[in-house]
Amino acid sequence: VQGATSGKAMATLQAVLEPVGAEFAEAEACSKLPSAVQAQFDAARTLARGRRGRCIANRIDPAPRAAVAAYAAGFCLFDAEVQDTSELLSKIRNKYVKEAAECAKQVAFLEAPRPVLDPALRTSQKFDYEDTFGLLSSTCRVLELPLGASLSELHRKPLEGDPPMCPALLASFARCRKVPPTWGLLATRRKDHIKQFRRAPEYVAWINAYLAFVRAVIRPLVPDPRGIVVQCPPTLRCQFSDAVRPTGRRHRDDDYEGHQGEEINFWVPLTRVWGNNSLYVESSPALGDFRPLELDVGQFYRFHGGQCEHYTNANDTGSTRVSLDFRVIPRSLWLDLFGQRIGEYPCELID
């Protein structure tokens, strides 16, 4: 029995190590490629995949057309400079051939005739909804609001005890207050804080409420038979009543990389908004008729954020604003070129 068990263990270990050995062999084969050939294929991969990161200046959007040309140049170099005809190097070449074929498929998709977004789907408009999904209550829980308190009084939360669970709330405090050292330390470790936040049961309940809201309220506004692609999680913003700085500069979403022209923007305040605690947006692209949105809880606003400029001012209203914003694309128009993202935001597919 012991021998049989030992044999099974060795077989399992061999099965685990086999692909690792193949990877090492492949890496060794790649190292035998002339540096100019490997550099050309590396450049083609970068063009095909793009490059993401927090620094916008270092990002590269996928460019499948340029990638196809770069792969073709790589094959020419390979055939001219590689004399070794070993099976392993042939496999390496075939791997790049498959990658080039995938890029060619993307190019064919991009160049094929596609339906055009109906402009009426993102005209500026105010909507009402009934919160039967717990969107407000779940947001209150992730912001750790005391029972019976108002989100518009969120700025009154004492600066004591553990740091806020929600990274957006901690960032708002750090911008406007001198926070305790433990809070400040966590504010500098935003990635870790976000990972911790997304493991919390309050976050899971919040996302479930948000997706229920999207399915019941937003999905009918985008009548695509294939469904929609929606930003998830939404962007949660807290602008305190005495915030001396706006929450963002004047911009259009298309000013940033990773956005495509068929996006529809939605802005959902969870407090009453008016004046300088609200969002200023022009009603149509390049019109310049900026005005602050005036909305109550239970209302939201749709607009063409890719081309309509929008911004916020320093909040002098005495009332904190809490809001959600997100983007939606009809699934039949979605070009998944950015790693299932809209801009820098992850997204979900909804039928």
C-alpha positions, 0 to 999 in steps of 0.5 A: 500500500505504501509503495502504491501511495508513493507511486501515485505521489510521484506521478502527481509530482511529475504531472505538476512539474511537467508544464513547468519544465516545458516553460523553462524549455520554452524560455531557454529556446526564446533566449537562443533567438537573436536579440533583434528577433526577440525584441521585434516579437516583444514589441509586437506583443506590447502592441497587441496587448497594450500596457496598463498602469496607474500612470496614464503617461506610461499606458499603451492602448492595444493596437492590433493593426500595428501588431500584425505588421510588427509580427510580420516583420518579426517573421521576416527577421526570424526566417532570415537570421535563425538557422536552427531548425530544431522542433522547439524553435519551430514551436516558438515560431508557431506560437507567435504565428497563433498570436499574430492570427489572433491580432488579425481576427481583431483587425477583421472585427474592427474593420467589419461594419458595425451598428451605430449607437442611437444618439437618443440613448445618451441624450442628457436626461433626468430619471426617477427610480424607486430604491427597492434594491437597498442601494442607499442602505448598503452604501450607508453600511460601507461608509459605516454611517451610524443608524439614523444619521444622514449621508449629508452629515458624513463629514461629522464622523469622528476621527478616532478608532479604526480607519474607514473601511471604504477607501473613498471615504478615507481619501476624502478625510485625508484631503480635508482633515489632518487624520490620525497616523494609522489612517494616514498610513493606510491612505498611502497603501491604497491598493492594499486598502482596496483589496481589504475592502473588497473582501468585506461582506458590506462590500459584497452586499453593496455590489449586489444592490448596485447590480440589482439596480443596474439590471432593473433600472439601467438595463431597460434604458439600453435596449441591446438584444445582446445585453450591456457592459457596465462598470463594476464597481461604480465609482463612489465619491464623497465630497465633504461639505467644506471640501476646498478642492473639487473632486476632479478637473474639468474634462471629457472621458474621451480625454483619457485612454481606454475609452471608446465612443459608445459609452453612456454615463450615469450619475446617481447622487445618494444625497440631495445635490445642488449648486457647488456640491453637485456636478456641472455638465454641459447639455450637449458636446461643445455647447458650454452651457454648464449648470449644476445638476439639481437632483434628489435622492431617488433620481439620477442623470444620464449624459454623454460623458465621453464628449460633454465636459463636466467638473465639480467645484469646491463645496461651499453648501454645508452639505456633503455629497455622496454619489455613484458614477458609472459607464455603460456600453451596449454589448453589441458595440463593445470592443473588448480591447482593454482587458474587460475594462472601460477606461481604467474601470473593471466591468461586468456583462449583463444580459 
